[in-house]
């Protein structure tokens, strides 16, 4: 695998339930207020805001290309801001 250059982007800050949450990386933010996501192995479901689904999708894509730094960044973000959803779809 050819290592990809690390590019620093300005990350966005989203407001959720009165809190400001910094996105872990620059990504397209889905506008939906609530999205149901299913664990790809167990089938268990959980609901999360669209911006969290954006992070989830980047994590899954980063796994596919073996970009472990991005995976770790996303997992740590999920554990901090959405621990219950993390336990359902990423643990």
C-alpha positions as CSV (number, residue, x, y, z in Angstrom):
1,X,0.0,0.0,0.0
2,X,1.3,3.5,-0.9
3,X,1.1,5.8,2.1
4,X,-1.2,8.8,1.5
5,X,0.0,12.2,2.4
6,X,-1.6,13.7,5.5
7,X,-3.4,16.9,4.6
8,X,-4.6,19.2,7.3
9,X,-8.1,20.6,6.8
10,X,-10.1,23.0,8.9
11,X,-12.7,20.8,10.7
12,X,-16.2,22.0,11.2
13,X,-18.0,22.5,14.5
14,X,-21.6,21.4,14.7
15,X,-24.2,22.2,17.4
16,X,-26.1,19.3,18.9
17,X,-28.3,19.4,21.9
18,X,-26.9,22.8,23.0
19,X,-23.2,21.6,22.7
20,X,-20.6,22.5,20.2
21,X,-19.0,19.4,18.8
22,X,-15.8,19.6,16.7
23,X,-15.8,17.1,13.8
24,X,-12.7,14.8,13.9
25,X,-11.9,15.4,10.3
26,X,-13.1,17.3,7.2
27,X,-16.0,15.4,5.7
28,X,-19.3,15.9,4.0
29,X,-21.9,16.4,6.8
30,X,-25.3,14.7,6.2
31,X,-28.1,17.2,7.0
32,X,-30.5,14.6,8.5
33,X,-31.5,15.1,12.1
34,X,-31.8,11.4,12.9
35,X,-30.6,8.3,11.0
36,X,-31.0,4.7,11.9
37,X,-27.7,2.7,11.4
38,X,-27.4,-1.0,11.6
39,X,-24.3,-2.9,12.8
40,X,-23.0,-4.7,9.7
41,X,-22.2,-7.9,11.6
42,X,-24.9,-8.3,14.3
43,X,-27.8,-6.4,12.6
44,X,-28.4,-4.4,15.9
45,X,-29.7,-0.9,15.2
46,X,-29.2,2.5,16.7
47,X,-30.2,6.1,15.9
48,X,-27.8,9.0,15.6
49,X,-27.7,12.5,14.0
50,X,-26.6,12.8,10.4
51,X,-23.3,14.4,11.2
52,X,-22.4,11.3,13.3
53,X,-23.3,9.1,10.4
54,X,-20.9,11.1,8.3
55,X,-18.1,10.2,10.7
56,X,-19.3,6.6,10.8
57,X,-19.1,6.4,7.0
58,X,-15.6,7.8,7.0
59,X,-14.5,5.2,9.6
60,X,-15.9,2.4,7.5
61,X,-14.2,3.7,4.3
62,X,-10.9,4.2,6.1
63,X,-11.1,0.6,7.3
64,X,-11.5,-0.5,3.7
65,X,-8.3,1.3,2.6
66,X,-6.5,0.5,5.8
67,X,-6.1,4.2,6.9
68,X,-5.8,3.3,10.6
69,X,-5.0,6.8,11.8
70,X,-8.3,8.0,10.4
71,X,-10.1,5.0,11.9
72,X,-8.6,5.7,15.3
73,X,-9.5,9.4,15.2
74,X,-13.1,8.6,14.3
75,X,-13.4,5.8,16.9
76,X,-12.1,8.1,19.7
77,X,-14.5,10.8,18.6
78,X,-17.4,8.4,18.7
79,X,-16.5,7.1,22.2
80,X,-16.4,10.7,23.4
81,X,-19.6,12.1,21.9
82,X,-21.8,9.0,21.1
83,X,-20.7,6.2,23.4
84,X,-24.0,4.3,23.3
85,X,-24.0,4.3,19.5
86,X,-20.3,3.4,19.4
87,X,-21.1,0.3,21.4
88,X,-23.8,-0.8,19.0
89,X,-22.2,-0.1,15.6
90,X,-18.4,0.1,16.1
91,X,-17.4,-1.9,19.1
